[in-house]
């Protein structure tokens, strides 16, 4: 009789473990899809922030360098026509 109780309790435990694994798998799938759906929104937000920062930097450059002759605000300092994003380090 004790063996049947042990088998029953073990079967119930494994059944609950299976339910928990299925729930965890479903939550992981939901988390992955929510990140997939949010990625374009986050990229657009980062692009808007970068545009705002670039525009503010251009206005600051125009203001600071207004007395320097032959200075073109916003002109690339690199000898290339390719776009080079601003590099900054947060200290």
N, C-alpha and C positions, 0 to 999 in steps of 0.2 A: 504494500500500500504506500509506503514511503517513497518508493521509486516512481510511482505514478504522480504523486504530489510534486516531486522534484522535476519530472519531465513536464508537467503542466505549468509550473512556475517558470521553468526555463523557456518553454514555448511562448508563454505570455510575455516574458522579458524580450525575447528575440522579435516578437511581433511589434512590441512598442519601440524597439530599436529601429526596426524597419520603417515605422511611421516617422520617427524622428529624423532618420536619414532622408526620407522623401521630403519632409518639410524643409530640411536644411538645403537640399538640392533645389527645391522650388525657390527658396529665398535667394540663393546664389544666382539662379537664372534671372529672377526679377531684378536683382542688383545689377547684373551685367546689362540687361536690356535698358534699365533706367540710365545707366552711364552712356550707352550707345545713343539713346534719344537726347540726352543732355549735351553731348559733345558739340553739335553745331551751335547750340545756344552759347556755350562757354567760349567757343572759338570766336563767335561774332562779338561777344562782350570783350574779349581780349583785343580784337581788331579795333573796336571803337575806342578802347582805352589807349591803344598804341597811336591811333590817329589823333586823339585829343592831346596826348603828350608831344607828338611830333609838331602839331600846330602851335602849342604853347612854346616849345623850344625854338621854333622859327620866329615867333613874335619876340621872344627874349633876345634872340640873336640879332634881329633887326634893330631892336632898341639899343643893345650894347655896342653894336658895330656901326651905328649910323654916322659917326664922325670919321671913320676909316675910309680913305679914298679907294676906289676900285674893289670894294668888298661887295660880293653878291651873297645876300643872305639866302640860305637854303641850297647853295651850290655844293655839290659833293667835293670833299677834300681828297677823294680817291681818284686815281687815274683809270677808271673803268666806267662803263655805262650800265653795268649790272647793279641791281638794287642791293645795298648793304644795310641791313637793319642796325639800329643803334645797339651798341653793347654797353651795358652798365653793370656795375657791381654794387650791391647793397652791403654797406658796412655797418 
